[in-house]
Amino acid sequence: MTEIREGGLDEPQVVALLEQHFAGMLANSPKDSTHFLDLSGLAAPDVTFWTVWDGEDLLGCGALRELDAAHGEIKSMRTASEHLRRGTGARLVGHILTTARARGYKRVSLETGSGAAFEPAHALYRQFGFTDCGPFGDYREDPFSRFLSRIV
């Protein structure tokens, strides 16, 4: 049975998954077009970070950053490569949206890559009603970025 846990940024398995995430972003987008939060960014007070576990196996991670009192941003969504296609991403997005509703957010947005490597992520977010939008927060228009948003 899987379990979603808050925190875990000091656990070696989590750090390794995030390093895989960072490397994947840099392998598929130019450095100036990547917007992932490093470990200190994920530990910031405006960010809540979760991991998904099946016993001792880390399945994935994701975070919710508060942009303002009515707007949250999904960050650092990653499923461990050996656990793809098991519903981990969907479970996390559902959890993040539930948390956003509980916090009173009106909108949740995200920035992701625009290339073929990001198509599975686009499909996941579309399942949850996310649609294309323009840049939000501090983002700028970028051909390597795709911006998605939905009302909570």
N, C-alpha and C positions, 0 to 999 in steps of 0.2 A: 504494500500500500504506500502510495507516495505522500509526502508531507512537505508543505511549504513552510520555510523557516525565515524569519526576519534576521538580517545581519549575516555574519559569517565571513566578513572580508579578511579576517586573520587566519582562516583555515587554508592550508596548503592546496587542497583540491580546488577550492574556490579561486584562489590566486592563479592557479594553473589554467583554469577555464577562462578567466578574464584575460590572461596573457594570450591565450589562443584567440579570443575575441578581438583583442587589439591587433594582433598579427593579421587576422582575417580582414579587418577593416583596411589596414594599410596595404594589403596585397591586392585589394579590389578597388581602391580609390586613392588618388593623390593625397599626400600627407595634409596639405592645406584644405582638403575637402573632407577630412574625417573629423568627426565631432564627438568621439567617445569620451566619457569621463574616466580618468585614471583612478587608481585606488583611493587617493585622497579626495578626489571629486565625488566618488561614490560614498565616502564617509561624511560628506558635508551635511549640515543640519537640515537643509532643504531637500535631501534625497533619502528615500527609504529603499533599501536593497533587500531582495529576497532570493533564496535559493530553493530548489526543488530536489528532494532526496527520495530515493527508494532504498530504505535501509542505510547502508554505508555508501551507496552509489549516488554521486552528484549527477543529476539529470540536466539541470540548467539553472539560469539565473535571469533576473530582470529587476528594473528599478523604476521608481516613480519620483520625478523631480517636481517640486512645486514652483511654478513660474509666477503665480500670484494666487490670491485667495479663490479664484474661480477657474484656474487653468493649470493642468498638470501635463507633464511630458514623460512619455515612456523612454527609458534609457537602458542600455546594456542588456538587451534581450539576446540570450545565447543558449542554445541547447548543445550539450556535449555531443560530439559527432557520433559516438557509439550509441547514442540514445535518440537519434533523429526519428521522426515519424511515429512517436509514441504518445503524442498529445501534450508534451511538456510545455511547448510554446502557448498552446491554446489555454492550458490550465493557468499559466502565468498571466496572460492577457486578461482572462476572466477575473483573476484575483486583483489585478491592478485596477481594472474598471470598477470592481466592487469597492475597493478602497477609495478610489476617486469619488464615487457617489457618496460614501460615508463621510468624506471630508467636505462635501458640498461643492465640489468642482462642477462647473457647467460644461467644460470642454477638456478633452485629452488629445494631445497632439504628439507627433513624433517626426524625427528626421531619420531617414535611412538612405542607403545607397541607391543608385539608379540603374546599375548594370544587371546583367543576367544572373550573377551570383546572388542578387537580392530578391529575385522573383519569388522564392518560397516565402520570404518574409512579407512581401507585398500581398501574396495570396492569403496568408494568415490574417493580416490586418483587415483585408477586405471581408473576410468571414465575419469579423466583428463590427462591420459597418463603417470602417474608416474609409474616407474618400480623400482624393487629392486636394491640397490646399496650397496656398503660397507660404513663403517663409514666415515664421513667427518668432517671437522673442528676439534674440540677437542674431539669428540666422540671416543670410543673404542668399539671393538667387544663385544657384550653382548647378551646372549641368551634371555633376556627380551626386547631387542630393535629390531626394524625393521627399516631399513633405505631405503628411497625412494627418487628418484630424477627424474627430467625431464629437457630437454632443453626448454628454453623459446622461 
